[in-house]
Amino acid sequence: MIREPAELDVDEAGRVELPLGILAEAGISPGTRLLVFSDGDGRIVLRRAEDAIGDLLGKGTL
């Protein structure tokens, strides 16, 4: 089941807090190393670093 989107605010330091439920749905747990990049047009993408490295090596998830 996919949850409804959460509305978040960016604080003065440029930070946001992501709800644990959304992280859990994405398979991301506290302490997971992430890569972040802009996908343009107001989009920010988060990827597990291990998945991105695996894709670069052509191995999928490490």
PQR file with spaces between the fields and no chain letter, atoms N, CA, C, O and H, PARSE charges and radii, in Angstrom:
ATOM       1  N    MET     1       0.843   -1.185    0.000 -0.4000 1.5000
ATOM       2  CA   MET     1       0.000    0.000    0.000 -0.0000 2.0000
ATOM       3  C    MET     1       0.890    1.250    0.000  0.5500 1.7000
ATOM       4  O    MET     1       1.818    1.359    0.801 -0.5500 1.4000
ATOM       5  N    ILE     2       0.603    2.169   -0.886 -0.4000 1.5000
ATOM       6  CA   ILE     2       1.348    3.426   -0.955 -0.0000 2.0000
ATOM       7  C    ILE     2       0.582    4.466   -0.151  0.5500 1.7000
ATOM       8  O    ILE     2      -0.623    4.643   -0.327 -0.5500 1.4000
ATOM       9  H    ILE     2      -0.151    2.081   -1.537  0.4000 1.0000
ATOM      10  N    ARG     3       1.296    5.146    0.727 -0.4000 1.5000
ATOM      11  CA   ARG     3       0.681    6.183    1.559 -0.0000 2.0000
ATOM      12  C    ARG     3       0.471    7.459    0.754  0.5500 1.7000
ATOM      13  O    ARG     3       1.063    7.664   -0.305 -0.5500 1.4000
ATOM      14  H    ARG     3       2.275    5.002    0.869  0.4000 1.0000
ATOM      15  N    GLU     4      -0.383    8.294    1.291 -0.4000 1.5000
ATOM      16  CA   GLU     4      -0.580    9.618    0.716 -0.0000 2.0000
ATOM      17  C    GLU     4       0.704   10.432    0.890  0.5500 1.7000
ATOM      18  O    GLU     4       1.449   10.208    1.844 -0.5500 1.4000
ATOM      19  H    GLU     4      -0.865    8.128    2.151  0.4000 1.0000
ATOM      20  N    PRO     5       0.966   11.361   -0.008 -0.5600 1.5000
ATOM      21  CA   PRO     5       2.160   12.208    0.161  0.2800 2.0000
ATOM      22  C    PRO     5       2.091   13.004    1.460  0.5500 1.7000
ATOM      23  O    PRO     5       1.010   13.353    1.934 -0.5500 1.4000
ATOM      24  N    ALA     6       3.243   13.277    2.017 -0.4000 1.5000
ATOM      25  CA   ALA     6       3.336   14.104    3.220 -0.0000 2.0000
ATOM      26  C    ALA     6       3.767   15.504    2.797  0.5500 1.7000
ATOM      27  O    ALA     6       4.610   15.661    1.913 -0.5500 1.4000
ATOM      28  H    ALA     6       4.121   12.993    1.632  0.4000 1.0000
ATOM      29  N    GLU     7       3.192   16.509    3.426 -0.4000 1.5000
ATOM      30  CA   GLU     7       3.596   17.890    3.160 -0.0000 2.0000
ATOM      31  C    GLU     7       4.648   18.273    4.186  0.5500 1.7000
ATOM      32  O    GLU     7       4.419   18.163    5.390 -0.5500 1.4000
ATOM      33  H    GLU     7       2.508   16.382    4.144  0.4000 1.0000
ATOM      34  N    LEU     8       5.806   18.724    3.706 -0.4000 1.5000
ATOM      35  CA   LEU     8       6.933   19.044    4.574 -0.0000 2.0000
ATOM      36  C    LEU     8       7.361   20.481    4.369  0.5500 1.7000
ATOM      37  O    LEU     8       7.108   21.069    3.317 -0.5500 1.4000
ATOM      38  H    LEU     8       5.992   18.813    2.727  0.4000 1.0000
ATOM      39  N    ASP     9       8.010   21.046    5.376 -0.4000 1.5000
ATOM      40  CA   ASP     9       8.588   22.384    5.273 -0.0000 2.0000
ATOM      41  C    ASP     9      10.104   22.282    5.283  0.5500 1.7000
ATOM      42  O    ASP     9      10.675   21.440    5.976 -0.5500 1.4000
ATOM      43  H    ASP     9       8.215   20.568    6.230  0.4000 1.0000
ATOM      44  N    VAL    10      10.748   23.141    4.512 -0.4000 1.5000
ATOM      45  CA   VAL    10      12.204   23.261    4.544 -0.0000 2.0000
ATOM      46  C    VAL    10      12.533   24.289    5.609  0.5500 1.7000
ATOM      47  O    VAL    10      12.009   25.403    5.581 -0.5500 1.4000
ATOM      48  H    VAL    10      10.284   23.825    3.949  0.4000 1.0000
ATOM      49  N    ASP    11      13.413   23.922    6.566 -0.4000 1.5000
ATOM      50  CA   ASP    11      13.750   24.872    7.630 -0.0000 2.0000
ATOM      51  C    ASP    11      14.812   25.865    7.155  0.5500 1.7000
ATOM      52  O    ASP    11      15.284   25.791    6.020 -0.5500 1.4000
ATOM      53  H    ASP    11      13.839   23.018    6.588  0.4000 1.0000
ATOM      54  N    GLU    12      15.172   26.778    8.026 -0.4000 1.5000
ATOM      55  CA   GLU    12      16.114   27.851    7.671 -0.0000 2.0000
ATOM      56  C    GLU    12      17.488   27.321    7.258  0.5500 1.7000
ATOM      57  O    GLU    12      18.220   27.987    6.526 -0.5500 1.4000
ATOM      58  H    GLU    12      14.788   26.838    8.948  0.4000 1.0000
ATOM      59  N    ALA    13      17.832   26.130    7.725 -0.4000 1.5000
ATOM      60  CA   ALA    13      19.122   25.517    7.381 -0.0000 2.0000
ATOM      61  C    ALA    13      19.019   24.659    6.119  0.5500 1.7000
ATOM      62  O    ALA    13      20.003   24.040    5.714 -0.5500 1.4000
ATOM      63  H    ALA    13      17.237   25.589    8.320  0.4000 1.0000
ATOM      64  N    GLY    14      17.831   24.617    5.488 -0.4000 1.5000
ATOM      65  CA   GLY    14      17.647   23.838    4.268 -0.0000 2.0000
ATOM      66  C    GLY    14      17.354   22.370    4.522  0.5500 1.7000
ATOM      67  O    GLY    14      17.513   21.543    3.623 -0.5500 1.4000
ATOM      68  H    GLY    14      17.032   25.120    5.817  0.4000 1.0000
ATOM      69  N    ARG    15      16.928   22.034    5.736 -0.4000 1.5000
ATOM      70  CA   ARG    15      16.671   20.637    6.089 -0.0000 2.0000
ATOM      71  C    ARG    15      15.182   20.331    6.078  0.5500 1.7000
ATOM      72  O    ARG    15      14.343   21.209    6.282 -0.5500 1.4000
ATOM      73  H    ARG    15      16.800   22.705    6.465  0.4000 1.0000
ATOM      74  N    VAL    16      14.878   19.057    5.833 -0.4000 1.5000
ATOM      75  CA   VAL    16      13.514   18.544    5.964 -0.0000 2.0000
ATOM      76  C    VAL    16      13.582   17.248    6.765  0.5500 1.7000
ATOM      77  O    VAL    16      14.600   16.556    6.745 -0.5500 1.4000
ATOM      78  H    VAL    16      15.559   18.344    5.667  0.4000 1.0000
ATOM      79  N    GLU    17      12.518   16.925    7.459 -0.4000 1.5000
ATOM      80  CA   GLU    17      12.403   15.652    8.158 -0.0000 2.0000
ATOM      81  C    GLU    17      11.458   14.777    7.361  0.5500 1.7000
ATOM      82  O    GLU    17      10.334   15.176    7.057 -0.5500 1.4000
ATOM      83  H    GLU    17      11.691   17.487    7.475  0.4000 1.0000
ATOM      84  N    LEU    18      11.922   13.573    7.020 -0.4000 1.5000
ATOM      85  CA   LEU    18      11.091   12.638    6.272 -0.0000 2.0000
ATOM      86  C    LEU    18      10.403   11.693    7.253  0.5500 1.7000
ATOM      87  O    LEU    18      11.051   11.153    8.150 -0.5500 1.4000
ATOM      88  H    LEU    18      12.835   13.248    7.267  0.4000 1.0000
ATOM      89  N    PRO    19       9.102   11.490    7.092 -0.5600 1.5000
ATOM      90  CA   PRO    19       8.382   10.590    7.995  0.2800 2.0000
ATOM      91  C    PRO    19       8.927    9.159    7.902  0.5500 1.7000
ATOM      92  O    PRO    19       9.223    8.671    6.811 -0.5500 1.4000
ATOM      93  N    LEU    20       9.056    8.491    9.061 -0.4000 1.5000
ATOM      94  CA   LEU    20       9.579    7.126    9.089 -0.0000 2.0000
ATOM      95  C    LEU    20       8.745    6.174    8.238  0.5500 1.7000
ATOM      96  O    LEU    20       9.291    5.255    7.628 -0.5500 1.4000
ATOM      97  H    LEU    20       8.816    8.888    9.947  0.4000 1.0000
ATOM      98  N    GLY    21       7.436    6.382    8.189 -0.4000 1.5000
ATOM      99  CA   GLY    21       6.582    5.507    7.385 -0.0000 2.0000
ATOM     100  C    GLY    21       6.931    5.559    5.913  0.5500 1.7000
ATOM     101  O    GLY    21       6.934    4.530    5.238 -0.5500 1.4000
ATOM     102  H    GLY    21       6.993    7.129    8.685  0.4000 1.0000
ATOM     103  N    ILE    22       7.223    6.741    5.411 -0.4000 1.5000
ATOM     104  CA   ILE    22       7.595    6.892    4.005 -0.0000 2.0000
ATOM     105  C    ILE    22       8.956    6.250    3.757  0.5500 1.7000
ATOM     106  O    ILE    22       9.156    5.582    2.743 -0.5500 1.4000
ATOM     107  H    ILE    22       7.221    7.577    5.960  0.4000 1.0000
ATOM     108  N    LEU    23       9.889    6.454    4.683 -0.4000 1.5000
ATOM     109  CA   LEU    23      11.203    5.822    4.549 -0.0000 2.0000
ATOM     110  C    LEU    23      11.068    4.299    4.551  0.5500 1.7000
ATOM     111  O    LEU    23      11.699    3.615    3.746 -0.5500 1.4000
ATOM     112  H    LEU    23       9.726    6.997    5.507  0.4000 1.0000
ATOM     113  N    ALA    24      10.250    3.778    5.451 -0.4000 1.5000
ATOM     114  CA   ALA    24      10.066    2.327    5.537 -0.0000 2.0000
ATOM     115  C    ALA    24       9.474    1.775    4.246  0.5500 1.7000
ATOM     116  O    ALA    24       9.906    0.724    3.774 -0.5500 1.4000
ATOM     117  H    ALA    24       9.738    4.335    6.105  0.4000 1.0000
ATOM     118  N    GLU    25       8.496    2.463    3.669 -0.4000 1.5000
ATOM     119  CA   GLU    25       7.907    2.029    2.401 -0.0000 2.0000
ATOM     120  C    GLU    25       8.957    1.943    1.308  0.5500 1.7000
ATOM     121  O    GLU    25       8.890    1.072    0.441 -0.5500 1.4000
ATOM     122  H    GLU    25       8.145    3.317    4.053  0.4000 1.0000
ATOM     123  N    ALA    26       9.922    2.844    1.350 -0.4000 1.5000
ATOM     124  CA   ALA    26      10.975    2.883    0.335 -0.0000 2.0000
ATOM     125  C    ALA    26      12.122    1.927    0.671  0.5500 1.7000
ATOM     126  O    ALA    26      13.084    1.819   -0.090 -0.5500 1.4000
ATOM     127  H    ALA    26       9.976    3.552    2.054  0.4000 1.0000
ATOM     128  N    GLY    27      12.022    1.242    1.798 -0.4000 1.5000
ATOM     129  CA   GLY    27      13.084    0.328    2.188 -0.0000 2.0000
ATOM     130  C    GLY    27      14.317    1.026    2.722  0.5500 1.7000
ATOM     131  O    GLY    27      15.427    0.500    2.636 -0.5500 1.4000
ATOM     132  H    GLY    27      11.241    1.330    2.416  0.4000 1.0000
ATOM     133  N    ILE    28      14.117    2.220    3.276 -0.4000 1.5000
ATOM     134  CA   ILE    28      15.222    3.008    3.819 -0.0000 2.0000
ATOM     135  C    ILE    28      15.059    3.074    5.334  0.5500 1.7000
ATOM     136  O    ILE    28      14.025    3.512    5.839 -0.5500 1.4000
ATOM     137  H    ILE    28      13.216    2.647    3.346  0.4000 1.0000
ATOM     138  N    SER    29      16.080    2.639    6.047 -0.4000 1.5000
ATOM     139  CA   SER    29      16.026    2.654    7.504 -0.0000 2.0000
ATOM     140  C    SER    29      16.999    3.695    8.043  0.5500 1.7000
ATOM     141  O    SER    29      17.920    4.102    7.335 -0.5500 1.4000
ATOM     142  H    SER    29      16.920    2.283    5.638  0.4000 1.0000
ATOM     143  N    PRO    30      16.805    4.132    9.291 -0.5600 1.5000
ATOM     144  CA   PRO    30      17.737    5.095    9.867  0.2800 2.0000
ATOM     145  C    PRO    30      19.171    4.575    9.764  0.5500 1.7000
ATOM     146  O    PRO    30      19.438    3.405   10.038 -0.5500 1.4000
ATOM     147  N    GLY    31      20.072    5.443    9.372 -0.4000 1.5000
ATOM     148  CA   GLY    31      21.473    5.072    9.207 -0.0000 2.0000
ATOM     149  C    GLY    31      21.844    4.676    7.783  0.5500 1.7000
ATOM     150  O    GLY    31      23.024    4.511    7.476 -0.5500 1.4000
ATOM     151  H    GLY    31      19.855    6.394    9.150  0.4000 1.0000
ATOM     152  N    THR    32      20.838    4.520    6.902 -0.4000 1.5000
ATOM     153  CA   THR    32      21.115    4.169    5.510 -0.0000 2.0000
ATOM     154  C    THR    32      21.809    5.335    4.818  0.5500 1.7000
ATOM     155  O    THR    32      21.391    6.484    4.961 -0.5500 1.4000
ATOM     156  H    THR    32      19.879    4.654    7.152  0.4000 1.0000
ATOM     157  N    ARG    33      22.863    5.044    4.072 -0.4000 1.5000
ATOM     158  CA   ARG    33      23.586    6.079    3.315 -0.0000 2.0000
ATOM     159  C    ARG    33      22.820    6.344    2.024  0.5500 1.7000
ATOM     160  O    ARG    33      22.500    5.415    1.282 -0.5500 1.4000
ATOM     161  H    ARG    33      23.203    4.111    3.956  0.4000 1.0000
ATOM     162  N    LEU    34      22.525    7.623    1.757 -0.4000 1.5000
ATOM     163  CA   LEU    34      21.756    8.001    0.577 -0.0000 2.0000
ATOM     164  C    LEU    34      22.553    8.921   -0.331  0.5500 1.7000
ATOM     165  O    LEU    34      23.419    9.670    0.122 -0.5500 1.4000
ATOM     166  H    LEU    34      22.784    8.378    2.360  0.4000 1.0000
ATOM     167  N    LEU    35      22.246    8.853   -1.618 -0.4000 1.5000
ATOM     168  CA   LEU    35      22.704    9.847   -2.583 -0.0000 2.0000
ATOM     169  C    LEU    35      21.496   10.716   -2.894  0.5500 1.7000
ATOM     170  O    LEU    35      20.375   10.215   -2.981 -0.5500 1.4000
ATOM     171  H    LEU    35      21.542    8.245   -1.986  0.4000 1.0000
ATOM     172  N    VAL    36      21.713   11.994   -3.059 -0.4000 1.5000
ATOM     173  CA   VAL    36      20.616   12.909   -3.374 -0.0000 2.0000
ATOM     174  C    VAL    36      21.011   13.761   -4.565  0.5500 1.7000
ATOM     175  O    VAL    36      22.146   14.227   -4.665 -0.5500 1.4000
ATOM     176  H    VAL    36      22.623   12.401   -2.988  0.4000 1.0000
ATOM     177  N    PHE    37      20.048   13.958   -5.476 -0.4000 1.5000
ATOM     178  CA   PHE    37      20.306   14.830   -6.622 -0.0000 2.0000
ATOM     179  C    PHE    37      19.006   15.458   -7.085  0.5500 1.7000
ATOM     180  O    PHE    37      17.915   14.960   -6.808 -0.5500 1.4000
ATOM     181  H    PHE    37      19.126   13.580   -5.394  0.4000 1.0000
ATOM     182  N    SER    38      19.152   16.564   -7.795 -0.4000 1.5000
ATOM     183  CA   SER    38      18.003   17.264   -8.351 -0.0000 2.0000
ATOM     184  C    SER    38      17.627   16.615   -9.677  0.5500 1.7000
ATOM     185  O    SER    38      18.489   16.315  -10.503 -0.5500 1.4000
ATOM     186  H    SER    38      20.038   16.970   -8.019  0.4000 1.0000
ATOM     187  N    ASP    39      16.346   16.406   -9.864 -0.4000 1.5000
ATOM     188  CA   ASP    39      15.828   15.886  -11.126 -0.0000 2.0000
ATOM     189  C    ASP    39      15.133   17.011  -11.890  0.5500 1.7000
ATOM     190  O    ASP    39      14.345   16.767  -12.804 -0.5500 1.4000
ATOM     191  H    ASP    39      15.646   16.649   -9.193  0.4000 1.0000
ATOM     192  N    GLY    40      15.446   18.257  -11.493 -0.4000 1.5000
ATOM     193  CA   GLY    40      14.856   19.429  -12.146 -0.0000 2.0000
ATOM     194  C    GLY    40      13.388   19.601  -11.800  0.5500 1.7000
ATOM     195  O    GLY    40      12.770   18.725  -11.195 -0.5500 1.4000
ATOM     196  H    GLY    40      16.087   18.455  -10.751  0.4000 1.0000
ATOM     197  N    ASP    41      12.844   20.733  -12.189 -0.4000 1.5000
ATOM     198  CA   ASP    41      11.416   21.018  -12.060 -0.0000 2.0000
ATOM     199  C    ASP    41      10.865   20.726  -10.668  0.5500 1.7000
ATOM     200  O    ASP    41       9.778   20.165  -10.534 -0.5500 1.4000
ATOM     201  H    ASP    41      13.346   21.445  -12.680  0.4000 1.0000
ATOM     202  N    GLY    42      11.622   21.109   -9.624 -0.4000 1.5000
ATOM     203  CA   GLY    42      11.138   20.959   -8.254 -0.0000 2.0000
ATOM     204  C    GLY    42      11.219   19.556   -7.695  0.5500 1.7000
ATOM     205  O    GLY    42      10.589   19.270   -6.676 -0.5500 1.4000
ATOM     206  H    GLY    42      12.506   21.565   -9.734  0.4000 1.0000
ATOM     207  N    ARG    43      11.972   18.672   -8.324 -0.4000 1.5000
ATOM     208  CA   ARG    43      12.084   17.288   -7.856 -0.0000 2.0000
ATOM     209  C    ARG    43      13.455   17.020   -7.254  0.5500 1.7000
ATOM     210  O    ARG    43      14.477   17.456   -7.785 -0.5500 1.4000
ATOM     211  H    ARG    43      12.484   18.904   -9.151  0.4000 1.0000
ATOM     212  N    ILE    44      13.464   16.300   -6.146 -0.4000 1.5000
ATOM     213  CA   ILE    44      14.693   15.843   -5.512 -0.0000 2.0000
ATOM     214  C    ILE    44      14.581   14.331   -5.385  0.5500 1.7000
ATOM     215  O    ILE    44      13.562   13.814   -4.927 -0.5500 1.4000
ATOM     216  H    ILE    44      12.634   15.946   -5.715  0.4000 1.0000
ATOM     217  N    VAL    45      15.622   13.629   -5.789 -0.4000 1.5000
ATOM     218  CA   VAL    45      15.630   12.168   -5.763 -0.0000 2.0000
ATOM     219  C    VAL    45      16.600   11.678   -4.695  0.5500 1.7000
ATOM     220  O    VAL    45      17.730   12.159   -4.605 -0.5500 1.4000
ATOM     221  H    VAL    45      16.450   14.049   -6.160  0.4000 1.0000
ATOM     222  N    LEU    46      16.159   10.724   -3.893 -0.4000 1.5000
ATOM     223  CA   LEU    46      17.016   10.060   -2.916 -0.0000 2.0000
ATOM     224  C    LEU    46      17.185    8.617   -3.373  0.5500 1.7000
ATOM     225  O    LEU    46      16.206    7.962   -3.732 -0.5500 1.4000
ATOM     226  H    LEU    46      15.241   10.333   -3.966  0.4000 1.0000
ATOM     227  N    ARG    47      18.420    8.114   -3.363 -0.4000 1.5000
ATOM     228  CA   ARG    47      18.702    6.709   -3.699 -0.0000 2.0000
ATOM     229  C    ARG    47      19.600    6.123   -2.643  0.5500 1.7000
ATOM     230  O    ARG    47      20.510    6.794   -2.157 -0.5500 1.4000
ATOM     231  H    ARG    47      19.215    8.646   -3.071  0.4000 1.0000
ATOM     232  N    ARG    48      19.359    4.876   -2.278 -0.4000 1.5000
ATOM     233  CA   ARG    48      20.308    4.180   -1.413 -0.0000 2.0000
ATOM     234  C    ARG    48      21.629    4.126   -2.161  0.5500 1.7000
ATOM     235  O    ARG    48      21.668    3.749   -3.333 -0.5500 1.4000
ATOM     236  H    ARG    48      18.620    4.331   -2.673  0.4000 1.0000
ATOM     237  N    ALA    49      22.718    4.505   -1.486 -0.4000 1.5000
ATOM     238  CA   ALA    49      24.037    4.528   -2.116 -0.0000 2.0000
ATOM     239  C    ALA    49      24.389    3.144   -2.648  0.5500 1.7000
ATOM     240  O    ALA    49      24.946    3.033   -3.740 -0.5500 1.4000
ATOM     241  H    ALA    49      22.687    4.811   -0.534  0.4000 1.0000
ATOM     242  N    GLU    50      24.077    2.091   -1.905 -0.4000 1.5000
ATOM     243  CA   GLU    50      24.432    0.744   -2.360 -0.0000 2.0000
ATOM     244  C    GLU    50      23.714    0.370   -3.651  0.5500 1.7000
ATOM     245  O    GLU    50      24.284   -0.332   -4.486 -0.5500 1.4000
ATOM     246  H    GLU    50      23.624    2.181   -1.018  0.4000 1.0000
ATOM     247  N    ASP    51      22.467    0.828   -3.833 -0.4000 1.5000
ATOM     248  CA   ASP    51      21.735    0.551   -5.073 -0.0000 2.0000
ATOM     249  C    ASP    51      22.354    1.291   -6.249  0.5500 1.7000
ATOM     250  O    ASP    51      22.517    0.724   -7.329 -0.5500 1.4000
ATOM     251  H    ASP    51      22.005    1.399   -3.155  0.4000 1.0000
ATOM     252  N    ALA    52      22.702    2.565   -6.038 -0.4000 1.5000
ATOM     253  CA   ALA    52      23.293    3.371   -7.111 -0.0000 2.0000
ATOM     254  C    ALA    52      24.642    2.793   -7.537  0.5500 1.7000
ATOM     255  O    ALA    52      24.941    2.734   -8.730 -0.5500 1.4000
ATOM     256  H    ALA    52      22.570    3.025   -5.160  0.4000 1.0000
ATOM     257  N    ILE    53      25.453    2.369   -6.571 -0.4000 1.5000
ATOM     258  CA   ILE    53      26.756    1.763   -6.884 -0.0000 2.0000
ATOM     259  C    ILE    53      26.551    0.455   -7.625  0.5500 1.7000
ATOM     260  O    ILE    53      27.254    0.170   -8.594 -0.5500 1.4000
ATOM     261  H    ILE    53      25.210    2.417   -5.603  0.4000 1.0000
ATOM     262  N    GLY    54      25.602   -0.333   -7.176 -0.4000 1.5000
ATOM     263  CA   GLY    54      25.292   -1.593   -7.854 -0.0000 2.0000
ATOM     264  C    GLY    54      24.861   -1.376   -9.291  0.5500 1.7000
ATOM     265  O    GLY    54      25.261   -2.131  -10.177 -0.5500 1.4000
ATOM     266  H    GLY    54      25.032   -0.101   -6.389  0.4000 1.0000
ATOM     267  N    ASP    55      24.041   -0.344   -9.539 -0.4000 1.5000
ATOM     268  CA   ASP    55      23.609   -0.027  -10.903 -0.0000 2.0000
ATOM     269  C    ASP    55      24.818    0.349  -11.763  0.5500 1.7000
ATOM     270  O    ASP    55      24.914   -0.072  -12.916 -0.5500 1.4000
ATOM     271  H    ASP    55      23.716    0.269   -8.819  0.4000 1.0000
ATOM     272  N    LEU    56      25.735    1.138  -11.208 -0.4000 1.5000
ATOM     273  CA   LEU    56      26.930    1.529  -11.963 -0.0000 2.0000
ATOM     274  C    LEU    56      27.787    0.322  -12.317  0.5500 1.7000
ATOM     275  O    LEU    56      28.398    0.274  -13.384 -0.5500 1.4000
ATOM     276  H    LEU    56      25.656    1.481  -10.271  0.4000 1.0000
ATOM     277  N    LEU    57      27.827   -0.646  -11.420 -0.4000 1.5000
ATOM     278  CA   LEU    57      28.627   -1.853  -11.662 -0.0000 2.0000
ATOM     279  C    LEU    57      27.864   -2.912  -12.462  0.5500 1.7000
ATOM     280  O    LEU    57      28.405   -3.967  -12.793 -0.5500 1.4000
ATOM     281  H    LEU    57      27.331   -0.608  -10.553  0.4000 1.0000
ATOM     282  N    GLY    58      26.590   -2.607  -12.768 -0.4000 1.5000
ATOM     283  CA   GLY    58      25.777   -3.544  -13.524 -0.0000 2.0000
ATOM     284  C    GLY    58      25.375   -4.776  -12.729  0.5500 1.7000
ATOM     285  O    GLY    58      25.128   -5.835  -13.305 -0.5500 1.4000
ATOM     286  H    GLY    58      26.150   -1.750  -12.499  0.4000 1.0000
ATOM     287  N    LYS    59      25.310   -4.645  -11.416 -0.4000 1.5000
ATOM     288  CA   LYS    59      25.019   -5.794  -10.557 -0.0000 2.0000
ATOM     289  C    LYS    59      23.711   -5.650   -9.788  0.5500 1.7000
ATOM     290  O    LYS    59      23.398   -6.506   -8.961 -0.5500 1.4000
ATOM     291  H    LYS    59      25.511   -3.785  -10.947  0.4000 1.0000
ATOM     292  N    GLY    60      22.935   -4.591  -10.036 -0.4000 1.5000
ATOM     293  CA   GLY    60      21.728   -4.382   -9.226 -0.0000 2.0000
ATOM     294  C    GLY    60      22.117   -4.039   -7.815  0.5500 1.7000
ATOM     295  O    GLY    60      23.084   -3.309   -7.601 -0.5500 1.4000
ATOM     296  H    GLY    60      23.189   -3.896  -10.708  0.4000 1.0000
ATOM     297  N    THR    61      21.385   -4.549   -6.841 -0.4000 1.5000
ATOM     298  CA   THR    61      21.670   -4.268   -5.435 -0.0000 2.0000
ATOM     299  C    THR    61      22.875   -5.073   -4.971  0.5500 1.7000
ATOM     300  O    THR    61      22.988   -6.262   -5.270 -0.5500 1.4000
ATOM     301  H    THR    61      20.599   -5.142   -7.015  0.4000 1.0000
ATOM     302  N    LEU    62      23.778   -4.417   -4.235 -0.4000 1.5000
ATOM     303  CA   LEU    62      24.952   -5.124   -3.694 -0.0000 2.0000
ATOM     304  C    LEU    62      24.571   -5.979   -2.519  0.5500 1.7000
ATOM     305  O    LEU    62      25.427   -6.645   -1.937 -0.5500 1.4000
ATOM     306  H    LEU    62      23.686   -3.452   -3.992  0.4000 1.0000
